[in-house]
Amino acid sequence: MMGLLSSCGIKKYIPDDELLLTETKVIVDADISSSERKRIEAELSPLVRPQTNSTFLGGRPGVRWHYRANSEKSNFINRFLSKRFGEEAVFLSDLNPNRNMDILLNRLENKGYFIADSDYTVDTLGRKKARVNFYLFPEKAYTIKTYIFEGEQDKLGQLISNSLDNSLIQVGATYELSILRRERERISNLLQEEGYFYFIADHLRFSMDTSVGEKQIDLYLQIKSEVPTDAKIPYRIRSITIFPDHNNPAADGMQNDTIEMDRYTVVRRTEDFLPNRFDNFIQLEKGDLYSRTLSNRTRQRLFSMGAFGFVNLRHSSSFDVTDSIPTEGFLDTRIQLSPLTKRRLRGELQLISKSNNFMGPLFSAEIINRNLFKGGEKLNLGIRFGYETQIAGGRQTGLSAIESGLTAELVFPRIIAPFEWRDNVAYGVPRTRIALSYSILSRVKNYRLLSTQLDFGYNWNGSRYAVHEIKPIALTFTRLSNTSESFENILSNNPFLERSFEQQFIPGMQYNFIFNNLSGRDRDLSRLLIFRADFAGNLAYLIDETFKNDSQNTILGRSYAHYLRLDFDLRHYFRLGEEEKFIARLFAGWGMPLSNSLSLPYIKQYFSGGPNSIRAFRIRSLGPGTYRPEQLDPGSFFDQAGDIRLEFNLEYRFPLVSYLKGAVFLDGGNIWLYNENESLPGGSFSSDWYKEIALGTGFGIRLDVEILIIRLDLATPLRKPWLEEGERWVSDFRIGKKDWRRENLIWNIAIGYPF
């Protein structure tokens, strides 16, 4: 293997008069801080062309595969590897040092280093290899002494002058061309908010005087003389016309029907969309100055309806012909909407594999109606069926489960409520969601669990990255049936587990908040925060107390759950390189049983272990606390559950070859019970919780083809909380023993990243 990847394997392909270019270095020698020097070197290094060949485990397999595919001994495998991963060798003669030096000096000048010397050297590294070093010796960078707008103080000029108070260019800061470009964009965006529809960043230019002081600049912002008149005047919206059948083949040959509304006009050929339903989506107003933000917001809101595949806003301009020198113009706005197919059928077949050796198929299908009531209302009807069985040692163990379910979801792109809702949400469209689901979980030879859930709530975007969801109604009904004698014995010996299954009615309300800037502009650091609050049983408890029901948490003859549950999930994504990331995740979940409840309902409890949790422990097998069954059955259906969960994950992701990625990780955490349970000694939360943290580490390989990510992780425990204190750290790694490997080497196969 190492021979295949080593550099020695490609030396025979290098001509005698050539040297393989293995490295290029950019070295900045200047009187600046170490961090600034490293930042500049990191920015300049990728500019060197050509880049050296990619490496893997110290070798250059891409070069080897390329030349083997073109040799007389070529075969199908070599040609395939060459096509996917092959690279031509990069030689020293391919690099033009002077051309590269000009590019590096130009980039230094763009960062304010107008005066700099340079040099380069070539180092020979052994036989047939070379490295090129580029040395840069910049003098002190130029700084901004003054920054003013130089131009007429008409309405346009006053807007620009007043905007300099919020300028990106700061007096005393180092000159940087990229900031000047961003400043032009900022001003053009500001002007387009004030009606200047045709004004663009390229209409502005900078001039500077470098003779005003020691390495200082006087900077002047100017409007170019060749800017056309229509870019110098603001525009008002004169009319808004909506075409909901644009590019709709079903409407071909039909006559237009024009409908005048107060704020806009609808020209339609079909009756697929009700004209008044567009009112909440149109942000532009007739008579108002054009606003780029409101125009984009109108486009975004119409697209977020989910009924249109294409949304286009076109503005045509005109002037008042009586004005010899126009001071304002007018825009006629045409909104062209291309509807999606109203109905859609989607099916999916998956193969599920778990770390406790359960595997099986999962089939799901969904029927979607994107425009149920002619206002962008979306109806989803889904069906789900799955079967899993445990396979150990190449044979079935007899443990299996069948899961099936039906779902119905209706989403309105507006708020439906008995009170007035002022739709001033800037990002996206507020929605009303009604969902009903019914599921059956049959764990063969043990029990059957029937669940019905009804949700009613609202969700909206509070900002570009934040989403709020409130469910004033979140009802769940569960019923346990077809219990086996062995399962009844388990319940009788564990009152906590028995009580969690008895809580058949969960009347609650929920609040969810998500902050997600993973697609934001800051590529070096992004965050995902998920907060959930689940309140259940408060109203039922008041009714129960009012009528002085002496039974244990029952209403209308049914047991109900009374609890508070809070979840906090924070993830940081640090970008270390073009394809390298470091991810840190913290999860904290706290469930508090209220009144005389002993624990959370079974379907609301926490679990730990598995491919998306602590990967060194089998799925749902960890905890609670220091508890460990005397005979842990890796195929047992009776998952270890708790009311409290703490978990952290650290993962470093890096590229291997092409679509193949690698990762190393460290996971830790555990679950605990809120109340003491004699059946689960050591399972309750206490001040010694930090001593009961489980740890595991491992590495993974991921096939990442963007639309599909197949993940294989291998993990092993580092700390086992159920062992005696002082013996919890794993120090004896007996990889050669089969029993040790079966217990301590945990394979996790999954689709997608764990977080």
N, C-alpha and C positions, 0 to 999 in steps of 0.2 A: 504493500500500500504506500509506504513512504517512498519507495523507489519510484512509484508511478507519479508521485506529486513533486518529487525533489527537482531542484534546478539542474542537477546533473543529468536528468533524463532529457533535457532539451538542448544541452550544449552541442550535441552533434548536429543540430539543425541550424546553428549559428555559423554563418560564413566566416572564413579565416580573417577577412579584412573588416569585420564588424564586431561591435561590443553591444551586449544586451543592456539596455537602459533599465536599471533596477530601482533607481531612486532619484528624485529631484527635491532639492531643499531650498527654501527661501529664508534667508537670514537677514534680519533687520538690525543694524548697529546704530542706535541713536540714543540721545539723552532723554529717554522717556521711561515710564514705569514698566516693570516687567510684565504686568498684565496687559498693558496697551501694546507692547511689542509682540506678545504672543497672539493677541487678537488680530493685529495687522498681518502677521505671518500666516495665521490660519485663513484669513480672507484672500491673501495673495497666492498661496500655494496651489489652489485649484485652477488658477489662471494659466499655469504652465502647460504648454501643449508641445507634443502629445503627452497624455498621461501614461504612466507605466502600466504594464500588464497587471491584472488582478492576481492576488495570491490566495492560497488556501493551505494552511498548515505548513507555511514556509516555502511552498512550491508554487509553480505556475501551471496547473493542469490544463487550463484553457489553451495555452501555447502548444503544449504536447499534443492535445487532441486535434488541434488544427493541422499540425504537420503530419501526424499519423494518418489523418483522413486523406491527405494528398500524396501519401506514399504508395509504393507498390503493394505493401502488405495491408492496405486499407480493407476494412470489413464494415458490415452494417452498423455494428456498435460504435466504431470509431467515427463513422460518418454522422451518426445520430448525435453523439456527444459533441462533435465539432459544430454541427448546425445549431445546437442549443447553447453550448458554452464556449465554443472555440474562439481563439483570438490570435491574430497575427502578431508575431514578436515585434516589440518596439525597440529599435536600435538607436544607438547614440547618433548616428547620421541622420535620423529622422527629426532630430531636434535642432531648431535654429536659435542659438543662444541670443543673438542680437535682437531678433524679432521678439523673443520672449522678454528680453530686458526692456524694450520699448513699452511693451504692454504693462509690465510691472511698474515702471516709472510713471506712466500715465495714470495708473490707478492710485499711486501715491499722491500725485498732483491733485486728483479728485478728492483726496482726504486732507488737503491743505498743505501738503509738503511740496511746495513749488520748487525748491532747490534740493537736489539730491545727486550724489555720485553713485556709481554702480560698478560691479565687476562680477566675474564668474570664474569658477575653476572646474576642472574635470578630474575626478578621482577614479583610478582603476582599481576595481575590487576583485582581486583574484584573476582567474582566467575568464576572459570573454564577458566580463561584467563591468559596468561603469555607473558612476553617480555624478550628477551635475549640481553644483552649489551656486546659487545666485545671491550675491551680497549687495545690500542696499544701505547707503549712508545718508539718510535725509537730515537736513538741518531742521531748526525749530519750525513747527507748523504755524501758518498764518491764522490770526484770530480776527473776529468781526469787531471793528471799532464803532461804526455807526451803520444803521439800516433804516432807510427812508423810502417812501414812495415819491417818485419824480414824475409828475404829470398834471393834467388839468384837474381842478377841484370841482368838477361838475358832480352830478349825482353818483355816477359810476366811480369817479375818483375818490369821492368822500367815503363811499362804501369800502373801497380798498384801504384808504388811509386809516379809517377807524378799525379795520380788522387787524392792523399790525399789533394792537395790544395783545392779541392772542396768537401771535406769530410763532412758528416753529423755529425761527431764526432768533437766537439770543445774542445780545451784545456781550462780547467777551468770550464767546464760545469759539471753538476751532472751526474754520471753514470746512464744509463738507458738501460736495456737489449733490449727493443724494438728498440731503435736507433741503437744498434749494429746489430740487424737483418736487419734493413733497409739499413745499410751501406754495408753489404754483398750483398744484392740485387742490390744496386747501382753499385758496382764494377763488379758483374757478368753481369749486363746489359751493362755496358761500354765495357767489354771484348767481348761480343757477337756482339757489333757494329764494333769491330775491327777484326772480322773473327773467333773468338774462339767459334765455334759452340757448342762444347760439354761442355764448362765450365759453371758450375752452382754455386749458392751461397753456397751450402753445401761443396764445395771444399775448402772453407775458414774457418778459425777458429781464435778465439781470446784467448790470454793468458794474464794474468795480474799479477802485483806485487803490493800488498797492503802494503808493508813495507817501502815505499819510503818517507813517510811523514805523517803528521797528517790528517787522513781520506782522503788520496790521492792515486791515482792509476797510475802506468805506464802500458799502454795498448799496446799490440803487436799483429799485424795482420800477420798471417802465412798461407801458402798454405799447406794443409795436405799432408803428405808423400805418402799416398796411392792413390793420384790422378793419373788416367791413362794417358798414353802418348798422346792419341788422344785429351784430354782436354787441353793439354799444347801447341798445335800448332794451327795457324790460317788456315782457309780454304777459297779457292776461288771457285766461281761458274764456273763449267766447261760446263754445258749444262742445258737448260730449255726446258721442254717438256710439252705441254698443251694437256689435254684430255677433250674436251668439251662435250663428251657423256657419262661420267662416271655414272654408275647406271641409265642409260636411257633405260627402257624396250622397247621403240620404236626402239632402235638400235640393239637389240639382233639379232644375226645371220648374221649381216652385216659385210663386210670386212673392215679392217682398211685402211684408206687413209692417207699417211704421206706427209705433206707439209712442206718444209724447208723455213723458213723466215730468215731474217738477224739476228734477236735477239733471236729467239726461233724456236721450231719445233711444229707443230700441228699434232696430230694423231686423226683423226675423223672417225666416221662410218656413219654420216649423214652430210648434207650440211646446217644444221640449223644455223650455225654461220660462218661468213666470217673470215678467218684466220687473215687478216690485222687489223680487228677491236680490237684485243687484245693488240695492240701495246701501246696504251695510258694507259693501266691498269697494265702492267708488269713494276715494279720498279727495279727489279733485273737486273744486267747486267753480261753477260758472261765475265770472266776474272777478275771481281772485287772481293774483299774480301766480305765474307758473312756479311750481316747486318741484325740484328734482326728487326730493325725498317723498313727497306725496304721490308723484307719478310712479316711482318704484314701489311704493307701498301698495298702490292700487294693483299693480301687476302681481306683486307677491300674494296679496290677499285673494285675488281671483284664481291664481294658480293653486293656492293652498286649499281651495274648495274641493279639489280632487276630481272635478268633472271635466276639466279641460287639459288637453295635452300640450297646447300651445296658446300663449297669451301675448299679444303684440299691441303696444300703444304707439300710434303714429300721430304726430302733431304737424299740421300744415299752417303756415303763417301768412299774415296779410297786414296791411297798414290802412289807416284812414286816408283815403285819397285826397282829402281836403288839406292835409298837413304837408306843407312843402318840405319841412324838416321834421320827420316823425319823432315824437318823444316816447311813444309806446306802440306796441304791436299787439296783434291778436292771434290766438292759437285755436284751431278747430281740432279737437281730439277725437280720433277714431280708435275704438277698442275692438280688436279682432280676436275672437275666441274660437278655437278649434276643439269641438267636443270629443272626448274619448268615447270608445264603445261603451254603451250604457251598462251592459252585463258582462261579467267575466267569470269563468270557471277555472279554478286552480287546484291542482292536486300535488301531493308530495309523499314520497316513500323514503323512510330513513331506516338505517340499521343502528340500533342503540347498543352500546357496549359500556359496561360499568366496571369499576375496579373491584367489585365484589363478585365478579364472574357472571353476573346476569347480563344476558344479551337477547335481542330479538327485534322484530320489525315494528315500525310505527308508521301508520298511514293516516294522512289528514287530507281533507278536501274542503274547499270553500267556494261558495257562490257569492259574488259581489254585484250589487246594484249601486251604481255611482250617482244616480239621480232619481231617487224613489218618488219624491213629491215635487219635482221640477224646480228645486231650489238648491241642488247640490247635496241633498241628504243621502247618506251612504248606509246601505244595509248589507251586513255580512252574515251569512248563514254557514256554519261550519260543522264538520263531523270529524271525529278523531277515534282511532282504534289502534291499540298497541298490545303486543304480547311479548313477555320476556320470561326466560327460563334460565336457571343456573346450570352452567356447564363447568365441571371441574374434573381435571384428569381425562379430558376427552369424552366424558359421558355426562348425561343429565342426572341431576340429583333428585328430581321430583318436585323441587320448589319452582313455582311459576306464578305469574300474575297476569291478569287481563285488565286493561284500562280502556274505557270507551266514554265518549262524551258528545254532547250537542251544544252548540253555542249560537246565540243570536245577538247581534249588536247593531244598534241604530244610532248614527251620529248626525246631528244637525249642525251646520256651520254657522250657528248663532246661539244666543242664550235664550232658553225657554224657561221662564220663571214667572211666578205670580207678582213679582215686583219689577220695577223699571230698572233696566240695566243700561248704563251709558257706555256705548261701545267706543272707548277711546284707547283701545289697545293698539299700540304702535306696531307691534310685530305679530304677523299672522292674524288668524281669525279665532275669536273665542268659540268654543264648541260645547254642545250639550250631548252627553253620551248616556244611552240606556242600554244595559247589557243583561242578558239572562243566559245562564248556563246550567247544564245538568250533566253529571258525570257519575260513572260507576267504576269503582276500583275493587276487583275481585282478587284476593290473595288466596289462591287455591288451597283447600284443606284448612283454612284459618277463619276468614271472615269476608264479608262484602260491605263496602262503605259507599253509601249513596249520598251525593251532595248536590244541592240546588243553590244557586247564587243569583241574587238580583242586585244590580248596581245602578245608581242614578247620580250623575254628577256633571261638573263643568271643568274644562281645562282651557288655559290661555297662556300666551307667551308674555311674561312680564318684561323681558328685554330680549336682545338678540340671542342670548345664551340661556335664559332662565325660563322654565316652564312650571306653572302652578296647576294643581288639580285638586278639586274639592269634591268629595262624595258625601253629600248629606244623608244619602241612603245607601247602605252597604249591608245587605241581609244575606245570611248564609244558613241553610238548613242541612243538617247531616243526620243520617240514620244508619245505625249499625245493624246488619242482618246476617243470617246464615253463618253464625259463629260456630266453630267447632268446639268440642269438649276440651281439647288441649288449650285453645285460646281462652276459653272461659276460666280455666285454671290459672292462666297467666294473669288475667284481670283480677281474679279474686286475691291473688298474692301481691298485687300492686295497686293500691287504691288510687294513687295518682294517675296511673294509666287508665284505670277504669273510669275515673271522673272525667278525664279529658275526652273519652269517647261518649260519655253520657251527655255532654253539653251539646244538645242537638240544635239549638237556636242561637245564632250569633247576630244580634241586632246592633249595628254599629254605624260609625261615620269615619271617614278617612281624609287625610290631607297629605298630598305628595308634593315635593319640590325637587326639581332637577336643575342643576347648573352644569352646562356642558359647553366648553369652548375648545373641544378637540379639533374643530375645523376653523378655529380662529386664526388671526394673523400671527400670533406669537407661536412660532413653530418650535422654539426651544423649550418652552414649558407650557403645558396645557393641563386642565383639571376637569374632573368629573365629580360632582357632589350630588348624592341622592339622599334625601331626607324623607322619612315616612312617619306619620303619626296615625295610629289606629285606636279609636276609642269605641268600646263595645259595651252594651248592657246598661248604660246610665239611665235611659228612659225606662227600660224594663225594670230596673231596680227601684226607681221611684214608684212605679205602679205597684210593684210587689210589696213595697213598704206601706204604701197607702192603704192597701186592702189587707195588710197584716197577714200575709201568707206565711204560715209557719214552716212550710216545706223549704227545701234547700234550693234557692235560686230557680224557682219555677214561675212561669206565667202562662195562663191558659192551659195548664197541665203539662207544659213542656219545660224541660231544663234549658236555661239560657246561660250564656257566658257573660262575665263581667270582668273586664280587664282594660289595661292601658298598655300599649306596645309602641315603642319608639325605635326607629332604625336610622343609623347614620353611616353612610358609605362614602368615603373620600378617596379619590385616586389622583395621583400626580404622575404625569408623563414627562420625563426629562429627555430631550433629544440630544444625544451625545455626538452623533455623526449623521451622515446622509441616510444610513439605514440602521443606526444603532439607537436603542432606547433603554432607559432605566425607568421602571415603573414601581411606585410605592403605593400600597393600598392599605387603608385602615377601615375595618368594619366594627361597629359597636351596636348591638341590639339589646334592648332592655324591655322585658315583659313583666308586668306587675299584675298578678291576679288580685281582684278586688272583692269586697264583701266576704263571703265564705267560700269562694273558689280556691281550690288548692293549687291549680296550675292553669296554664293557657290551654285552650282547646287543642287537640292533637294536630289539626291542620294549620294552626297558627304558631306551633312551636318551632324552635331553632334546631338545626342539625349541623354537624361539622364533619369534615372529611370528604374526599372525593375530588374529581378533576377540576372543579371550580372553587375549591375550598383549600383545605390543607392536604396536599396531594400525597403525602407520605402515609396517610391513613385511609383505609377503604371508605367508600361512600357511606356517610351517616353512621360511622362506627365509633367515633370519638366521644368520650365523656359519658355522662356529665361529671365534671370535676375529676376526682381521682377514681371514680367508680369504673369497674371492669367486671363483666360477667365472668363467673368461674370457668365456664366453657363458652368462649366466644365463637359463635357460628358465623363465618364470613358470609353465609347465604341466608342468614336469618332475616325475616321480614320486619322484626320488631326493632326499628331503628332507635338508636340512642338519641333522645330528645331532651331539650331544656328550655328554660324561660329566658336565659341570658346568654348572649354570645359575644365574644371578643375574638377578633381575628386580624392578622396583618400578613401582607405578602410583599416580598421584594423580588423583582425579576429583571434580569438584564437580557435584552434581546439583540441579536447580532446576525448579520448575513453569513451564509455559508457559500453556496454556489447557486446563482440564478434564483429560482423560486424557492430554494431550500433555505430555511432560516433555523437558527439555533437559539437556545435560551438556557440560562442557569437561574435557579430560584431558591428562595428561603421562605418557608411558610410557618406561621405560628398561630396559636390560639386555643380555644376550648369553648365548651358550653357548660352552663350550670343551671341548677334549679333555684327558683326564688324561695321556696319553702323547703324545709327539711323533709326528706322522704326515707323512712326506715328501710324500704325495699331497695333503695339505691344509696347505700352508705358512701359518704364522701362526695355526694353529688351537689350539695347546696353551695351557694356563693358565700364567701367569707372574706375576711381581711387578708387571708393568705392566698388569694386567687392567683397572684403573680407566680407563686410556687407551683401552680398546677397547669402552667402553659405547656402545650405540646409543641415541638419543633420538628420540622422536616426539611430536607433539601433534596435537590436533584437537578437533572438537566432534561431538556426536551428538544425535539426536532419537529419543525412545522413546515408543511408544504403550503405555501402561500401564493395562490394564483389570483388574488384580489377578490374574485367573486366566491371563492371557496377556500377555507383554511382547514386543513386536516392536521390535528395536533396529537403527538405522541410524547408523553412525559413519563420519565422513570424517576421515582422518588424513594427515599429511605428515611426512616425516623432518626432524629438526633436526640430527642428527649421524649420519654414516655411517662406521662403524669400518673399513671395508675401504679407504678412501681413505688417501692418504699423510698421515703425522702433520703437523699444521698446516693441513691442508685438509679436515678431517673435518666441521667445522661448515658447515651449508648456509646460504649467504648470498645466493645468486642464485635468486630465486623468479620463474620465467618462466611465470606462470599462463596467459599468452596463447598459449603454444606447445603444440601437441598432444602432441609427444614428451615434453616435460617433465611434462605432466599425466598421461600414461600411466604414467610411472615414479614420480611423486612424490605423486599424489593417490590414496590407497588407500581404497576403499569396503569397509566391513565390514557385512554383513547377518547378523543372528543372532537367536535366540530367547532371551530372558532377559538379565539383567544379566551383565557379564563377571566380577564378583566382588561 
